[in-house]
């Protein structure tokens, strides 16, 4: 019995879940996952020779407290399914994972993509608070001085 092409499985999964995506090339799917705290998580699913890799941007390099941000990520990694926090050469924070091609099924894609969405969304505010507290305080003060809305900063009012 011939194995199903993982690209077909991925495309059918993304279509059936109404996820916004585009094909960068034959092996790369660029997906936008809608969240609540982090409104969108941009994610790449890349079919390689032996495995599917998933890479999702979470936040840019922290302005402050990089050690605290990295400690938070390392503690989270121990209990996460199929993915882990990692940094790139610039220090930006990503979620990364790898799955053997024979394991690319609708059910496993649901778990993996669901994990990315859950961990990206639930970690977004804590990571911002740890790594960007000073920038949040400056933004808050600037908005107050100009009479601008603070609605999307409400989760961080305890920092001010």
N, CA, C and O of each residue as an XYZ file, in Angstrom:
640
protein
N       0.842     -1.190      0.000
C       0.000      0.000      0.000
C       0.876      1.238      0.000
O       1.751      1.378      0.854
N       0.653      2.132     -0.940
C       1.446      3.355     -1.052
C       1.019      4.365      0.010
O      -0.163      4.509      0.320
N       1.998      5.047      0.547
C       1.721      6.079      1.556
C       1.098      7.291      0.871
O       1.399      7.598     -0.283
N       0.234      7.963      1.600
C      -0.379      9.187      1.090
C       0.651     10.307      1.143
O       1.380     10.440      2.126
N       0.710     11.107      0.094
C       1.629     12.241      0.040
C       1.296     13.189      1.193
O       0.152     13.631      1.302
N       2.260     13.511      2.054
C       1.976     14.378      3.200
C       1.486     15.764      2.787
O       0.755     16.405      3.541
N       1.873     16.233      1.614
C       1.411     17.552      1.137
C      -0.107     17.544      0.923
O      -0.778     18.539      1.195
N      -0.637     16.434      0.443
C      -2.086     16.310      0.253
C      -2.782     16.308      1.608
O      -3.796     16.980      1.792
N      -2.236     15.552      2.553
C      -2.815     15.498      3.900
C      -2.816     16.882      4.539
O      -3.807     17.281      5.151
N      -1.716     17.615      4.402
C      -1.607     18.961      4.987
C      -2.628     19.896      4.340
O      -3.347     20.610      5.040
N      -2.692     19.893      3.023
C      -3.622     20.780      2.324
C      -5.071     20.470      2.697
O      -5.861     21.386      2.927
N      -5.420     19.198      2.757
C      -6.782     18.813      3.152
C      -7.080     19.226      4.591
O      -8.188     19.670      4.890
N      -6.092     19.083      5.489
C      -6.267     19.497      6.884
C      -6.505     21.007      6.966
O      -7.450     21.451      7.620
N      -5.664     21.789      6.314
C      -5.790     23.246      6.373
C      -7.122     23.705      5.789
O      -7.776     24.585      6.350
N      -7.530     23.110      4.658
C      -8.810     23.457      4.038
C      -9.978     23.084      4.941
O     -10.909     23.874      5.099
N      -9.945     21.896      5.536
C     -11.065     21.431      6.358
C     -11.198     22.221      7.662
O     -12.268     22.235      8.271
N     -10.120     22.876      8.092
C     -10.164     23.680      9.311
C     -10.268     25.179      9.007
O     -10.121     26.013      9.900
N     -10.521     25.505      7.748
C     -10.662     26.901      7.307
C      -9.514     27.780      7.774
O      -9.726     28.921      8.186
N      -8.303     27.253      7.710
C      -7.134     28.029      8.099
C      -6.595     28.786      6.887
O      -6.517     28.246      5.784
N      -6.229     30.031      7.113
C      -5.684     30.877      6.058
C      -4.237     30.446      5.794
O      -3.418     30.411      6.712
N      -3.931     30.119      4.541
C      -2.571     29.696      4.205
C      -2.275     29.993      2.749
O      -3.170     30.243      1.941
N      -0.979     29.959      2.442
C      -0.540     30.034      1.054
C       0.612     29.059      0.869
O       1.294     28.685      1.823
N       0.810     28.660     -0.365
C       1.923     27.754     -0.694
C       3.081     28.620     -1.170
O       2.975     29.307     -2.186
N       4.185     28.582     -0.432
C       5.385     29.311     -0.844
C       6.042     28.588     -2.015
O       6.512     29.206     -2.970
N       6.059     27.260     -1.911
C       6.557     26.389     -2.976
C       5.893     25.030     -2.781
O       4.976     24.902     -1.969
N       6.335     24.036     -3.499
C       5.676     22.723     -3.441
C       5.700     22.100     -2.048
O       4.820     21.308     -1.711
N       6.698     22.448     -1.236
C       6.873     21.796      0.062
C       6.603     22.692      1.269
O       6.724     22.239      2.407
N       6.241     23.954      1.040
C       6.111     24.904      2.149
C       4.721     25.525      2.193
O       4.245     26.109      1.219
N       4.086     25.381      3.354
C       2.775     25.965      3.613
C       2.954     27.062      4.652
O       3.444     26.794      5.749
N       2.569     28.284      4.329
C       2.627     29.406      5.271
C       1.220     29.619      5.813
O       0.303     29.957      5.064
N       1.054     29.419      7.113
C      -0.265     29.381      7.743
C      -0.389     30.508      8.750
O       0.562     30.811      9.471
N      -1.575     31.140      8.802
C      -1.898     32.124      9.835
C      -2.905     31.497     10.783
O      -4.020     31.160     10.386
N      -2.500     31.342     12.046
C      -3.378     30.759     13.061
C      -3.995     31.874     13.886
O      -3.267     32.671     14.477
N      -5.327     31.950     13.942
C      -5.982     33.013     14.705
C      -5.964     32.708     16.203
O      -6.260     31.587     16.616
N      -5.616     33.710     17.012
C      -5.575     33.524     18.457
C      -6.403     34.575     19.174
O      -7.110     35.364     18.547
N      -6.309     34.573     20.474
C      -7.019     35.547     21.298
C      -6.069     36.591     21.864
O      -6.291     37.787     21.674
N      -5.016     36.168     22.554
C      -4.033     37.104     23.115
C      -3.071     37.545     22.008
O      -2.850     38.740     21.809
N      -2.513     36.593     21.305
C      -1.702     36.875     20.116
C      -2.656     36.685     18.941
O      -3.047     35.562     18.623
N      -3.019     37.771     18.313
C      -4.105     37.730     17.341
C      -3.819     36.809     16.166
O      -4.734     36.187     15.627
N      -2.555     36.717     15.765
C      -2.181     35.797     14.686
C      -0.808     35.211     14.974
O       0.113     35.922     15.375
N      -0.686     33.927     14.768
C       0.614     33.265     14.839
C       0.931     32.780     13.437
O       0.195     31.980     12.859
N       2.038     33.276     12.898
C       2.461     32.874     11.558
C       3.364     31.657     11.670
O       4.313     31.623     12.452
N       3.035     30.666     10.863
C       3.614     29.342     11.023
C       3.966     28.779      9.645
O       3.214     28.943      8.684
N       5.113     28.120      9.565
C       5.509     27.450      8.317
C       5.532     25.939      8.548
O       6.148     25.451      9.496
N       4.856     25.219      7.674
C       4.912     23.755      7.637
C       5.755     23.398      6.421
O       5.391     23.722      5.290
N       6.890     22.726      6.655
C       7.826     22.446      5.576
C       8.032     20.939      5.465
O       8.507     20.287      6.394
N       7.661     20.404      4.298
C       7.825     18.975      4.030
C       9.237     18.748      3.512
O       9.611     19.238      2.446
N      10.016     17.996      4.287
C      11.379     17.648      3.884
C      11.439     16.239      3.344
O      10.405     15.614      3.107
N      12.642     15.738      3.148
C      12.826     14.387      2.613
C      12.334     13.310      3.577
O      11.824     12.275      3.149
N      12.491     13.559      4.889
C      12.161     12.535      5.877
C      11.199     13.007      6.961
O      10.648     12.198      7.707
N      10.999     14.336      7.046
C      10.157     14.838      8.132
C       9.438     16.123      7.737
O       9.801     16.810      6.783
N       8.410     16.410      8.515
C       7.683     17.676      8.421
C       8.196     18.544      9.553
O       8.190     18.125     10.711
N       8.641     19.750      9.230
C       9.032     20.672     10.297
C       7.987     21.774     10.385
O       7.374     22.174      9.395
N       7.813     22.245     11.608
C       6.878     23.336     11.867
C       7.648     24.408     12.607
O       8.347     24.124     13.580
N       7.519     25.633     12.148
C       8.213     26.780     12.734
C       7.209     27.920     12.846
O       6.582     28.303     11.858
N       7.059     28.460     14.056
C       6.092     29.532     14.268
C       6.739     30.668     15.051
O       7.323     30.446     16.112
N       6.632     31.875     14.527
C       7.162     33.054     15.209
C       6.271     33.389     16.404
O       5.046     33.413     16.281
N       6.890     33.647     17.564
C       6.138     34.018     18.764
C       6.366     35.487     19.105
O       5.422     36.277     19.069
N       7.607     35.870     19.437
C       7.936     37.284     19.706
C       9.351     37.570     19.220
O      10.166     36.664     19.049
N       9.617     38.846     19.005
C      10.976     39.233     18.636
C      11.874     39.156     19.861
O      11.408     38.917     20.975
N      13.155     39.358     19.644
C      14.148     39.324     20.720
C      13.706     40.253     21.847
O      13.347     41.401     21.588
N      13.727     39.778     23.091
C      13.298     40.619     24.207
C      14.195     41.845     24.371
O      15.411     41.768     24.196
N      13.575     42.976     24.708
C      14.326     44.205     24.995
C      14.992     44.120     26.362
O      16.109     44.604     26.550
N      14.300     43.502     27.311
C      14.765     43.424     28.698
C      14.697     41.970     29.146
O      14.003     41.159     28.534
N      15.412     41.646     30.205
C      15.234     40.404     30.943
C      15.266     39.155     30.042
O      14.428     38.263     30.178
N      16.226     39.105     29.137
C      16.331     37.947     28.244
C      16.470     36.653     29.043
O      15.915     35.626     28.654
N      17.200     36.691     30.147
C      17.375     35.481     30.960
C      16.036     35.009     31.516
O      15.779     33.805     31.552
N      15.179     35.931     31.951
C      13.850     35.574     32.455
C      12.964     34.994     31.366
O      12.222     34.041     31.603
N      13.042     35.567     30.177
C      12.266     35.073     29.036
C      12.718     33.650     28.689
O      11.891     32.760     28.489
N      14.023     33.448     28.621
C      14.549     32.126     28.261
C      14.236     31.092     29.342
O      13.939     29.939     29.031
N      14.303     31.502     30.606
C      13.958     30.574     31.694
C      12.488     30.165     31.598
O      12.158     28.994     31.786
N      11.611     31.115     31.308
C      10.177     30.822     31.135
C       9.999     29.783     30.013
O       9.274     28.801     30.177
N      10.662     30.012     28.888
C      10.541     29.101     27.738
C      11.059     27.710     28.073
O      10.435     26.712     27.713
N      12.176     27.636     28.748
C      12.749     26.330     29.098
C      11.835     25.567     30.055
O      11.672     24.355     29.918
N      11.242     26.261     31.015
C      10.308     25.601     31.933
C       9.087     25.078     31.180
O       8.611     23.978     31.461
N       8.579     25.857     30.229
C       7.420     25.435     29.441
C       7.759     24.233     28.559
O       6.934     23.335     28.387
N       8.966     24.215     28.003
C       9.352     23.148     27.069
C       9.149     21.752     27.645
O       8.766     20.827     26.928
N       9.403     21.604     28.925
C       9.352     20.273     29.542
C       7.976     19.626     29.438
O       7.881     18.399     29.403
N       6.911     20.420     29.388
C       5.571     19.854     29.373
C       4.829     20.005     28.060
O       3.624     19.757     28.003
N       5.518     20.406     27.007
C       4.845     20.690     25.745
C       4.820     19.466     24.840
O       5.718     18.625     24.893
N       3.780     19.371     24.007
C       3.613     18.259     23.079
C       4.133     18.625     21.695
O       3.640     19.574     21.086
N       5.110     17.896     21.193
C       5.505     17.955     19.793
C       6.285     19.176     19.353
O       6.831     19.186     18.249
N       6.353     20.198     20.175
C       7.051     21.426     19.810
C       7.822     21.929     21.023
O       7.618     21.466     22.145
N       8.706     22.882     20.776
C       9.482     23.487     21.854
C       9.815     24.925     21.482
O       9.874     25.273     20.303
N      10.031     25.750     22.490
C      10.516     27.103     22.256
C      11.970     27.040     21.821
O      12.726     26.186     22.286
N      12.364     27.945     20.927
C      13.740     28.047     20.450
C      13.987     29.500     20.053
O      13.048     30.283     19.907
N      15.247     29.846     19.883
C      15.600     31.176     19.384
C      16.320     31.026     18.052
O      16.906     29.984     17.755
N      16.263     32.082     17.264
C      17.052     32.091     16.032
C      18.331     32.893     16.286
O      18.596     33.309     17.413
N      19.109     33.102     15.245
C      20.388     33.801     15.394
C      20.225     35.255     15.842
O      21.182     35.846     16.341
N      19.054     35.837     15.678
C      18.796     37.211     16.117
C      18.290     37.282     17.552
O      18.241     38.356     18.150
N      17.910     36.123     18.102
C      17.361     36.096     19.450
C      15.843     36.110     19.493
O      15.252     36.132     20.573
N      15.201     36.099     18.320
C      13.738     36.042     18.270
C      13.278     34.677     18.779
O      14.002     33.689     18.663
N      12.067     34.629     19.344
C      11.526     33.412     19.953
C      10.549     32.739     18.983
O       9.646     33.380     18.446
N      10.746     31.450     18.775
C       9.917     30.641     17.887
C       9.430     29.402     18.620
O       9.958     29.039     19.671
N       8.426     28.765     18.058
C       8.050     27.409     18.418
C       8.466     26.533     17.246
O       8.165     26.851     16.096
N       9.155     25.431     17.530
C       9.633     24.550     16.464
C       9.302     23.102     16.797
O       9.230     22.716     17.964
N       9.105     22.321     15.764
C       8.839     20.901     15.949
C       9.143     20.133     14.684
O       9.347     20.711     13.617
N       9.170     18.818     14.822
C       9.467     17.953     13.687
C       8.667     16.671     13.845
O       8.501     16.155     14.950
N       8.178     16.171     12.730
C       7.343     14.977     12.714
C       7.789     14.105     11.546
O       7.933     14.615     10.435
N       8.014     12.811     11.757
C       8.374     11.952     10.618
C       7.228     11.933      9.599
O       6.057     11.995      9.973
N       7.569     11.849      8.340
C       6.545     11.926      7.293
C       5.480     10.845      7.427
O       4.318     11.094      7.107
N       5.845      9.647      7.894
C       4.839      8.595      8.030
C       3.794      8.948      9.091
O       2.708      8.368      9.101
N       4.108      9.888      9.982
C       3.191     10.274     11.053
C       2.316     11.474     10.690
O       1.524     11.930     11.515
N       2.449     11.992      9.466
C       1.646     13.147      9.052
C       0.240     12.662      8.716
O      -0.041     12.215      7.604
N      -0.628     12.767      9.713
C      -2.041     12.406      9.562
C      -2.879     13.596      9.984
O      -2.374     14.536     10.597
N      -4.147     13.555      9.657
C      -5.063     14.622     10.061
C      -5.038     14.793     11.583
O      -4.985     15.914     12.089
N      -5.075     13.689     12.291
C      -5.103     13.734     13.765
C      -3.817     14.334     14.337
O      -3.864     15.148     15.259
N      -2.676     13.929     13.788
C      -1.395     14.441     14.307
C      -1.184     15.906     13.921
O      -0.617     16.673     14.700
N      -1.629     16.296     12.742
C      -1.567     17.717     12.363
C      -2.432     18.557     13.304
O      -2.049     19.658     13.698
N      -3.597     18.025     13.656
C      -4.485     18.731     14.580
C      -3.783     18.936     15.921
O      -3.847     20.020     16.501
N      -3.122     17.903     16.406
C      -2.392     18.012     17.679
C      -1.251     19.020     17.575
O      -1.082     19.869     18.450
N      -0.484     18.923     16.519
C       0.703     19.763     16.374
C       0.333     21.229     16.155
O       0.864     22.114     16.826
N      -0.567     21.481     15.228
C      -0.997     22.860     14.962
C      -1.738     23.409     16.183
O      -1.578     24.578     16.534
N      -2.543     22.571     16.825
C      -3.224     22.982     18.053
C      -2.249     23.336     19.155
O      -2.477     24.290     19.900
N      -1.160     22.581     19.273
C      -0.126     22.883     20.264
C       0.519     24.232     19.979
O       0.708     25.036     20.892
N       0.854     24.482     18.723
C       1.446     25.771     18.359
C       0.504     26.900     18.765
O       0.923     27.868     19.400
N      -0.748     26.773     18.403
C      -1.709     27.830     18.722
C      -1.863     28.008     20.232
O      -1.832     29.131     20.734
N      -2.026     26.917     20.940
C      -2.216     26.996     22.391
C      -1.010     27.629     23.083
O      -1.178     28.543     23.890
N       0.198     27.160     22.784
C       1.386     27.658     23.477
C       1.745     29.068     23.043
O       2.200     29.863     23.866
N       1.556     29.396     21.790
C       1.824     30.751     21.326
C       0.866     31.735     21.988
O       1.284     32.782     22.482
N      -0.413     31.394     21.995
C      -1.425     32.298     22.540
C      -1.307     32.427     24.064
O      -1.359     33.536     24.597
N      -1.151     31.306     24.761
C      -1.122     31.360     26.227
C       0.185     31.941     26.761
O       0.216     32.440     27.886
N       1.255     31.887     25.989
C       2.546     32.415     26.441
C       2.797     33.848     26.006
O       3.740     34.480     26.484
N       1.980     34.368     25.118
C       2.240     35.681     24.525
C       2.309     36.790     25.577
O       3.312     37.502     25.640
N       1.283     36.956     26.395
C       1.297     38.029     27.392
C       2.393     37.841     28.438
O       3.086     38.807     28.760
N       2.580     36.623     28.986
C       3.695     36.462     29.932
C       5.061     36.792     29.313
O       5.911     37.389     29.973
N       5.270     36.408     28.057
C       6.540     36.721     27.405
C       6.697     38.221     27.174
O       7.786     38.765     27.357
N       5.617     38.894     26.773
C       5.679     40.353     26.617
C       5.986     41.027     27.944
O       6.807     41.942     28.013
N       5.323     40.567     28.990
C       5.529     41.140     30.319
C       6.970     40.950     30.784
O       7.573     41.872     31.335
N       7.518     39.770     30.567
C       8.897     39.491     30.976
C       9.923     40.248     30.134
O      10.900     40.768     30.673
N       9.714     40.312     28.839
C      10.742     40.836     27.939
C      10.558     42.248     27.442
O      11.458     42.807     26.815
N       9.378     42.850     27.716
C       9.110     44.170     27.153
C       8.405     45.102     28.144
O       7.685     46.012     27.734
N       8.611     44.876     29.448
C       7.913     45.667     30.466
C       8.205     47.156     30.317
O       7.293     47.974     30.433
N       9.451     47.521     30.064
C       9.786     48.943     29.936
C       9.127     49.559     28.706
O       8.650     50.693     28.767
N       9.094     48.839     27.603
C       8.439     49.343     26.385
C       6.936     49.494     26.616
O       6.323     50.446     26.132
N       6.346     48.560     27.352
C       4.912     48.652     27.652
C       4.639     49.891     28.508
O       3.674     50.616     28.264
N       5.487     50.133     29.509
C       5.321     51.327     30.357
C       5.453     52.611     29.539
O       4.678     53.548     29.729
N       6.430     52.662     28.629
C       6.602     53.847     27.776
C       5.385     54.052     26.876
O       4.903     55.174     26.714
N       4.892     52.955     26.291
C       3.715     53.043     25.419
C       2.501     53.516     26.200
O       1.729     54.342     25.713
N       2.327     52.995     27.416
C       1.209     53.402     28.281
C       1.281     54.899     28.539
O       0.287     55.603     28.362
N       2.442     55.397     28.955
C       2.620     56.828     29.264
C       2.363     57.687     28.030
O       1.715     58.730     28.123
N       2.868     57.254     26.876
C       2.673     58.007     25.639
C       1.183     58.101     25.300
O       0.690     59.170     24.942
N       0.478     56.986     25.414
C      -0.957     56.993     25.107
C      -1.739     57.865     26.082
O      -2.638     58.602     25.677
N      -1.402     57.781     27.354
C      -2.074     58.626     28.358
C      -1.828     60.095     28.033
O      -2.759     60.898     28.093
N      -0.596     60.462     27.691
C      -0.259     61.864     27.402
C      -0.993     62.399     26.180
O      -1.202     63.607     26.074
N      -1.379     61.547     25.276
C      -2.072     61.961     24.049
C      -3.561     61.648     24.072
O      -4.270     61.937     23.108
N      -4.036     61.065     25.151
C      -5.453     60.719     25.242
C      -5.844     59.545     24.355
O      -7.006     59.418     23.967
N      -4.884     58.692     24.034
C      -5.134     57.536     23.171
C      -5.742     56.385     23.978
O      -5.648     56.348     25.205
N      -6.355     55.464     23.272
C      -6.969     54.296     23.906
C      -5.907     53.390     24.529
O      -4.826     53.194     23.974
N      -6.245     52.850     25.687
C      -5.383     51.881     26.380
C      -5.972     50.470     26.306
O      -5.483     49.558     26.973
N      -7.006     50.292     25.507
C      -7.765     49.032     25.479
C      -6.872     47.810     25.266
O      -7.001     46.827     25.996
N      -5.971     47.849     24.284
C      -5.180     46.660     24.009
C      -3.976     46.523     24.944
O      -3.199     45.576     24.818
N      -3.818     47.458     25.878
C      -2.777     47.342     26.900
C      -3.357     46.973     28.257
O      -2.626     46.881     29.243
N      -4.663     46.761     28.310
C      -5.344     46.507     29.582
C      -4.752     45.332     30.353
O      -4.714     45.360     31.583
N      -4.292     44.305     29.653
C      -3.717     43.126     30.318
C      -2.428     43.461     31.074
O      -1.960     42.669     31.892
N      -1.855     44.644     30.793
C      -0.580     45.013     31.401
C      -0.682     46.200     32.354
O       0.340     46.760     32.751
N      -1.896     46.589     32.725
C      -2.055     47.773     33.589
C      -1.351     47.605     34.930
O      -0.961     48.597     35.545
N      -1.180     46.376     35.393
C      -0.489     46.133     36.657
C       0.999     46.479     36.582
O       1.645     46.587     37.624
N       1.560     46.656     35.390
C       2.964     47.023     35.236
C       3.198     48.525     35.421
O       4.323     48.971     35.645
N       2.113     49.288     35.321
C       2.251     50.758     35.348
C       2.184     51.264     36.770
O       2.280     52.469     37.002
